[in-house]
Amino acid sequence: MGKKSLLLLIVLLIGFLFACQERDTTTITTEAETTVTSSVVTTSAAQTISERINSLTNEYWIGLFITENPTTSIGINFAMPFETAGYVEYSIAGENNFTRFWATSKARAIGRKYAYLFEVTLTGLIPGETYEYRVTNTDDSEASPYYQFTLPSGDSDAFTFIYLADPQENSEVGYMAYAYSLLSVMEYSNQTYDFAMFPGDLVDDADLKTEWGLFYKYSSIFSYNTPIVATVGNHDVGAITEERIQALEFDGYLNLPNNGPEYNSFDMLEGDLRNTNFDDGKTYSFDYGYAHFVVIDTEIYCDGTTACLTYDTVNADILNDWVTDDLTANTLPWTIVLLHRGPYGLSYNTSSVRDNLVPIFDQFGVNLVLSGHDHQYSRAVYSEDVLLEFATSNLYTKGDIFLSETTLDDYNFNNYNRSIGVTYLTGNTVSTKFYGGEKSSGLSVNYKFIDEQPVIPYITVTENSISVVSYVVLKDTALAIVPNGVDILEEFSIIRD
């Protein structure tokens, strides 16, 4: 019996134990005397974590997604089991006055199978309002339960998001471990959040429908009610010389903004089969509260391999110009960037990303850069490619903190002004794949945590600060499914001038 088969058997046993826009203007109005009313799915607070996980389901692979205008719109993506038309019906919660929107079909071959995928972006919504919705087909023979989401109330609100690095699993065992970690932190922190952010590698192999199905099943902890922000990782797409690169799996399974750069033909590298719309939903920007977010597809700087030694420099320059123009137009107090391959990771020395993007981040005073890919947790503050030194910090009981006894700058690593440099935070994983120090980039950081335990940061943005609390999920081994507990790994704040 293989390791994965044995693990799956263990999971089943554990589970058993824990268990014993084109708009269609049709308007559906449900009057008081009719029998057609919505019944919104809710989760009982009395359920244990194991009971909640064992009850998770997402038959239609529903996910909510960020848009360019999060206060008045929301993206929805879903799947149907066969060829049919798809719709989203929505209403202000409690009014039972549903408007039906026709969903754009994104049906496509994924590997050897076919995926009947759909997307809708609902616009003209009311800031701060709660809506209920469901997905369905023409005759309602396939229809989800009703779910709810609430829009942010305005542009000047504080908000919090969770940062979920590289789930990247290929089995139910792994995604179940991901769900246990996530719910354990949610229960421990008892903190609300407004959206969930992924730095890529949502799955291990993008052309396997089963992996996307498992991602949505176990992400249904939040995906019915909370928008997703994501960029693409190297595991979410194929190599540029493979025909599957044209399948656009990532943009098929997700519904993210398409306000990124327009590229030339991808013909600089031999055998490059990418289409000019390859980057749809992978590079984009949006405003949320006091922050401007820039999401960048770092695969543009690579040739489809880890080394990233060769890349299409012409289209990379187009991407760099787009980032520059986007940051030039930003007027909000904070700037946060999301990447997959970071410039200062512990595992990979991705020099092409560093050479292209770091000068732009320094020029525009980017405040926080979030990345994944490394499967080791680290934090560093750099200015013009020089690691800053810190004299003091909180007491760290886990990981390694590197302080300087000779620096003349009295910087506190857990509370510092944004003007000193750019903060680079790299997640390890929210699931089970860790490098644990076996890979080394040779790059320097101020703090690292390389134990094989998931870390989930909660990031809160106010007018005057970005505050991060990173929670570590305590497990005996990397492959353990049920955690022993949760602790705070580190806390820090970046302060506005």
Residue pairs with C-beta under 8 A, 6 or more apart in sequence:
1 9
4 170
4 171
4 173
7 171
7 173
7 479
8 171
8 172
8 173
10 173
10 481
11 172
11 173
11 176
11 481
14 481
14 482
15 50
15 54
15 176
18 48
18 50
18 51
18 53
18 54
19 50
19 51
19 54
21 101
21 102
21 104
21 120
21 121
22 102
22 104
23 101
23 102
24 87
24 100
24 101
24 102
26 99
26 100
27 97
27 98
27 99
27 100
28 36
28 89
28 97
28 98
28 99
28 100
29 96
29 97
29 98
30 36
30 37
30 38
30 96
30 97
30 98
37 96
38 91
38 96
38 98
38 132
38 134
38 146
39 145
39 146
40 93
40 132
40 145
40 146
40 147
40 148
41 145
41 146
41 147
41 224
43 52
47 55
49 180
49 183
49 184
49 187
50 482
52 183
52 221
53 176
53 179
53 180
53 183
53 218
56 179
56 217
56 218
56 220
56 221
57 217
57 220
58 213
58 216
58 217
58 219
58 220
58 223
58 224
59 144
60 78
60 79
60 80
60 135
60 142
60 144
61 77
61 78
61 79
61 212
61 213
61 216
61 253
62 76
62 77
62 78
62 135
62 144
62 147
62 216
62 220
62 223
62 224
63 76
63 77
63 78
63 216
63 219
63 223
63 228
63 254
63 255
64 74
64 75
64 76
64 149
64 223
64 224
64 225
64 226
64 227
64 228
65 74
65 75
65 76
65 77
65 227
65 228
65 229
65 254
65 255
65 256
66 75
66 195
66 227
66 228
66 229
66 256
66 257
66 286
66 288
67 73
67 74
67 75
67 121
67 257
67 286
68 257
68 259
68 284
68 285
68 286
69 123
69 286
70 151
70 152
70 227
70 286
70 287
70 288
71 127
71 128
71 151
71 152
71 153
71 154
71 155
72 123
72 124
72 125
72 126
72 127
72 151
73 121
73 122
73 123
73 124
73 125
74 121
74 122
74 125
74 149
74 151
74 227
75 119
75 120
75 121
75 122
75 227
75 255
75 256
75 257
76 88
76 103
76 119
76 120
76 121
76 122
76 133
76 135
76 255
77 117
77 118
77 119
77 253
77 254
77 255
78 86
78 88
78 103
78 117
78 118
78 135
78 144
79 115
79 116
79 117
79 118
80 86
80 116
80 118
80 137
80 142
81 116
81 142
82 116
83 107
83 116
84 116
84 137
84 138
84 142
85 102
85 103
85 105
85 137
85 138
86 102
86 103
86 105
86 116
86 118
86 135
86 136
86 137
87 100
87 101
87 102
87 103
87 135
87 136
87 137
87 138
88 100
88 101
88 103
88 120
88 122
88 133
88 134
88 135
88 136
89 98
89 99
89 100
89 101
89 133
89 134
89 136
90 98
90 99
90 101
90 122
90 131
90 132
90 133
91 97
91 98
91 99
91 131
91 132
91 133
92 126
92 129
92 130
92 131
92 132
93 129
93 130
93 131
93 132
93 148
101 120
101 122
102 120
103 118
103 119
103 120
103 135
104 118
104 119
104 120
105 116
105 117
105 118
106 117
106 118
106 119
106 251
106 252
107 114
107 115
107 116
107 117
108 114
108 115
108 117
108 247
108 248
108 249
108 252
109 115
109 247
110 206
110 207
110 208
110 209
110 212
110 247
110 249
110 252
111 207
111 208
111 209
111 244
113 209
115 209
115 212
115 252
115 253
117 252
117 253
118 135
119 255
120 255
121 255
122 131
122 133
125 131
125 151
126 151
127 151
127 152
127 153
127 154
128 150
128 151
128 152
128 153
128 154
129 150
129 151
130 148
130 149
130 150
130 151
131 148
131 149
131 150
131 151
132 146
132 147
132 148
133 146
133 147
133 148
133 149
134 143
134 144
134 145
134 146
134 147
135 143
135 144
136 142
136 143
136 144
137 143
147 224
147 225
148 224
148 225
149 224
149 225
149 226
149 227
150 225
152 159
152 194
152 288
152 289
155 287
155 289
156 289
156 290
156 463
157 289
158 289
158 290
158 460
158 461
158 462
158 463
159 194
159 288
159 289
159 460
159 461
160 191
160 192
160 193
160 194
160 458
160 459
160 460
160 461
161 193
161 194
161 195
161 196
161 197
161 229
161 458
161 459
162 193
162 195
162 196
162 197
162 456
162 457
162 458
162 459
163 197
163 199
163 370
163 425
163 427
163 456
163 457
163 458
163 459
164 182
164 196
164 197
164 198
164 427
164 430
164 456
165 198
165 199
165 372
165 375
165 426
165 427
165 428
165 429
165 430
165 455
166 198
166 199
166 200
166 201
166 233
166 372
166 373
166 375
166 427
166 428
166 429
166 430
166 431
166 433
167 174
167 175
167 178
167 198
167 201
167 202
167 203
167 215
167 429
167 430
167 431
168 201
168 202
168 203
168 204
168 233
168 235
168 429
168 431
168 433
169 175
169 177
169 178
169 203
169 204
169 211
169 214
169 215
169 431
169 432
169 433
170 203
170 204
170 205
170 208
170 211
171 214
172 214
173 432
173 479
173 481
174 431
174 432
174 433
175 214
175 215
175 217
175 218
175 431
176 218
176 481
177 431
177 432
177 479
177 480
177 481
178 218
178 430
178 431
178 432
178 454
179 218
179 221
180 481
180 482
180 483
181 430
181 431
181 454
181 456
181 473
181 483
182 221
182 430
182 456
183 221
184 473
184 483
184 485
184 486
185 456
185 471
185 473
185 486
186 221
187 486
188 471
188 485
188 486
189 458
189 469
189 471
189 486
191 458
193 226
193 458
194 226
194 227
194 288
195 226
195 227
195 228
195 229
195 288
196 219
196 222
196 223
196 226
196 227
196 228
196 229
197 228
197 229
197 230
197 338
197 370
198 228
198 229
198 230
198 231
198 372
199 230
199 231
199 233
199 338
199 339
199 340
199 370
199 371
199 372
199 373
199 427
200 230
200 231
200 232
200 233
200 234
200 235
200 236
200 340
200 372
200 373
201 233
201 234
201 235
201 236
201 340
201 372
201 373
202 212
202 215
202 230
202 233
202 236
203 211
203 212
203 215
203 235
203 236
204 211
204 235
205 211
205 235
206 212
206 235
206 236
206 237
206 238
206 244
206 249
206 250
207 238
207 244
207 247
207 249
212 249
212 253
216 223
219 228
228 254
229 256
229 293
229 295
229 338
230 254
230 256
230 295
231 282
231 283
231 295
231 296
231 297
231 298
231 338
231 339
231 340
232 250
232 282
232 297
232 299
232 340
233 299
233 340
233 372
233 373
234 299
234 302
234 304
234 306
234 340
234 341
234 373
236 249
236 250
237 245
237 249
237 250
237 299
238 244
238 245
238 247
238 304
239 245
239 304
239 305
240 266
240 269
240 271
240 272
240 273
240 274
240 303
240 304
241 271
241 272
241 273
241 304
242 273
243 273
245 273
245 274
245 278
246 273
246 274
246 275
248 275
248 277
248 278
248 280
250 281
250 282
251 280
251 281
251 282
254 281
255 281
256 281
256 282
256 284
256 295
257 281
257 284
257 285
257 286
258 280
258 281
258 284
259 284
259 285
260 279
260 280
260 282
260 283
260 284
260 285
260 297
260 322
261 279
261 283
261 318
261 319
261 321
261 322
262 276
262 318
263 276
263 278
263 279
263 315
263 318
263 319
264 276
264 314
264 315
264 318
265 276
266 272
266 273
266 274
266 275
266 276
266 278
266 312
266 315
268 312
268 313
268 314
268 315
269 303
269 310
269 311
269 312
272 312
279 297
279 300
282 295
282 297
282 299
283 295
283 296
283 297
283 300
283 319
283 322
284 295
285 292
285 293
285 294
285 295
285 326
286 292
286 293
287 293
287 332
288 461
289 461
290 332
290 333
290 334
290 461
290 462
290 463
291 332
291 333
291 334
291 335
291 336
291 461
291 466
292 327
292 330
292 332
292 334
292 335
292 336
293 336
293 337
293 338
294 323
294 326
294 327
294 335
294 336
294 337
294 338
294 366
295 337
295 338
296 319
296 323
296 337
296 338
296 339
296 357
297 319
297 340
298 339
298 340
298 341
298 350
298 353
299 340
299 341
300 311
300 312
300 315
300 316
300 319
301 308
301 311
301 316
301 341
301 350
301 352
301 353
301 356
302 308
302 311
302 341
302 350
302 352
303 309
303 310
303 311
306 348
308 341
308 350
308 351
308 352
308 353
309 352
311 352
316 352
316 356
319 356
320 356
320 357
320 360
323 357
323 360
324 360
324 363
324 364
327 335
327 360
327 363
327 364
327 366
328 364
330 364
333 463
333 464
333 496
334 367
334 368
334 461
334 466
334 496
335 364
335 365
335 366
335 367
335 368
336 366
336 367
336 368
336 369
336 370
336 461
336 466
337 361
337 366
337 368
337 369
337 370
338 370
338 371
339 353
339 357
339 369
339 370
339 371
339 372
340 371
340 372
340 373
341 348
341 350
341 353
341 371
341 373
342 350
342 353
342 369
342 371
342 372
342 373
342 374
342 424
342 426
343 350
343 353
343 354
343 357
343 358
343 369
343 371
343 424
344 354
344 378
344 380
344 382
344 424
344 426
344 443
344 445
345 371
345 373
345 374
345 376
345 378
345 426
345 441
345 443
346 374
346 376
346 378
346 426
346 435
346 439
346 440
346 441
346 443
346 445
346 448
346 450
347 373
347 374
347 375
347 376
347 435
347 439
347 440
347 441
348 373
348 374
348 439
348 441
349 441
349 442
349 443
350 373
354 385
358 382
358 385
358 422
360 366
361 369
361 422
362 383
362 384
362 422
365 418
365 419
365 422
366 422
367 418
367 422
367 423
367 466
367 494
368 422
368 423
368 425
368 459
368 466
368 494
369 422
369 423
369 424
369 425
370 425
370 426
370 427
371 424
371 425
371 426
371 427
372 426
372 427
372 429
373 426
374 426
374 427
374 428
374 435
374 439
374 441
375 428
375 429
375 433
375 434
375 435
376 426
376 428
376 434
376 435
376 436
376 437
376 439
376 448
376 449
376 450
377 399
377 426
377 427
377 428
377 448
377 449
377 450
377 455
377 470
377 489
378 424
378 425
378 426
378 445
378 447
378 448
378 449
379 423
379 424
379 425
379 426
379 445
379 446
379 447
379 490
379 492
380 387
380 423
380 424
380 444
380 445
380 446
380 447
381 387
381 388
381 390
381 416
381 420
381 421
381 422
381 423
381 424
381 446
382 388
382 421
382 422
382 424
383 420
383 421
383 422
387 444
387 445
387 446
388 409
388 411
388 420
388 421
388 446
389 403
389 404
389 406
389 407
389 409
389 411
390 403
390 404
390 407
390 411
390 412
390 413
390 416
390 446
391 403
391 404
391 405
391 407
391 409
391 410
391 411
391 412
392 403
392 410
392 411
392 412
392 413
393 401
393 403
393 412
393 413
393 414
394 413
394 414
394 490
394 491
396 447
396 490
398 449
398 451
398 472
398 487
398 489
399 447
399 448
399 449
399 450
399 451
399 489
399 490
400 447
400 448
400 449
401 413
401 446
401 447
402 444
402 445
402 446
402 447
403 413
409 420
411 420
413 446
413 447
413 492
414 490
414 491
414 492
414 493
415 492
415 493
415 495
416 492
416 493
416 494
416 495
417 494
417 495
417 496
417 497
418 466
418 494
418 495
418 496
418 497
419 497
423 494
424 445
425 457
425 468
427 455
427 457
428 434
428 449
428 450
428 454
428 455
429 454
430 454
430 455
430 456
431 454
432 478
432 479
433 478
434 450
434 451
434 452
434 478
435 450
436 450
436 451
436 452
436 478
437 450
447 490
449 455
449 472
449 489
449 490
451 472
452 475
452 477
452 478
453 472
453 473
453 474
453 475
453 478
454 472
454 473
454 475
455 470
455 471
455 472
455 473
455 489
456 470
456 471
456 473
457 468
457 469
457 470
457 471
458 468
458 469
458 470
458 471
459 466
459 467
459 468
460 466
460 467
460 468
463 496
464 495
464 496
465 493
465 494
465 495
465 496
466 493
466 494
467 491
467 492
467 493
467 494
468 490
468 491
468 492
468 493
469 488
469 491
470 488
470 489
470 490
470 491
471 486
471 487
471 488
471 489
472 486
472 487
472 488
472 489
473 483
473 486
474 483
474 484
474 485
474 486
474 487
475 483
475 484
476 484
